[in-house]
Amino acid sequence: MRAFVGTGKPVASICHGPWTVAEADVVRGRRLTSWASIRTDLRNAGAEVVDDEVCVDGQFITSRSPFDLPAFCAAIVEQFAAVPAAV
């Protein structure tokens, strides 16, 4: 995961998924949202945690729960559409 994040490509994570990026030690200084029960873990890993339906911080797109899927999916489409195609 750390190597992938290093590419700068978008990383989308919802619900408990942000645990993966916290485990990879790539959330320090990043702004994220997640399921409420893992927010303390994200803070302990150095992230700024917000309670928003979707949060976009650079390459990271995070969301709290499946209830937030409409906003999460829209943010993913917008972020992926902005990535230049590989040559």
C-alpha positions in Angstrom: 0.0 0.0 0.0 2.8 2.5 0.9 4.4 2.0 -2.6 1.0 2.5 -4.3 0.3 5.7 -2.3 3.8 6.9 -3.4 2.6 6.8 -7.0 0.2 9.7 -6.3 -2.7 7.8 -7.8 -6.1 8.1 -6.2 -6.9 6.0 -3.1 -10.6 5.6 -2.3 -11.6 4.0 1.0 -14.9 3.8 2.8 -16.2 2.6 6.2 -13.4 0.6 7.9 -11.2 0.7 4.8 -9.1 3.6 6.1 -7.5 1.2 8.5 -5.5 -0.1 5.6 -3.9 3.2 4.9 -3.3 3.8 8.6 -1.5 0.4 8.8 0.6 1.4 5.8 1.7 4.5 7.8 0.6 7.0 5.1 -2.0 9.1 6.9 0.1 11.4 8.9 -0.9 15.0 8.1 -3.8 13.8 5.9 -7.5 14.7 6.4 -9.8 11.6 6.4 -13.2 10.4 7.5 -14.3 6.9 8.3 -16.6 4.7 10.4 -16.8 6.2 13.8 -15.2 3.3 15.7 -11.8 3.6 13.9 -11.4 7.4 14.1 -9.2 7.1 17.2 -6.9 4.7 15.3 -6.6 7.2 12.5 -5.9 10.1 14.9 -3.2 7.9 16.6 -1.7 7.3 13.1 -1.4 11.1 12.6 -4.5 11.9 10.5 -6.9 14.8 11.0 -10.3 13.1 11.2 -13.5 14.8 10.1 -17.1 13.7 10.3 -18.2 14.4 6.7 -20.0 12.1 4.2 -17.0 12.3 2.0 -13.5 13.8 2.4 -11.0 14.5 -0.4 -7.5 15.3 0.6 -5.1 15.2 -2.3 -5.1 11.6 -3.6 -7.2 10.3 -0.7 -11.0 10.0 -1.0 -12.7 8.7 2.2 -16.2 8.2 3.4 -17.9 7.1 6.6 -20.4 4.4 5.6 -22.5 2.8 2.9 -25.1 5.5 3.6 -22.6 8.0 2.0 -22.2 6.0 -1.2 -23.8 8.7 -3.5 -21.3 11.4 -2.4 -18.4 8.9 -2.2 -19.0 7.6 -5.8 -19.3 11.1 -7.2 -16.0 12.1 -5.6 -14.3 9.0 -6.9 -15.5 9.7 -10.5 -14.4 13.3 -10.2 -11.0 12.4 -8.8 -10.3 9.5 -11.3 -11.4 11.7 -14.2 -8.7 14.2 -13.3 -5.9 11.6 -13.4 -4.0 11.8 -16.7 -4.2 8.6 -18.8 -1.1 6.5 -19.0 0.8 6.7 -22.2 
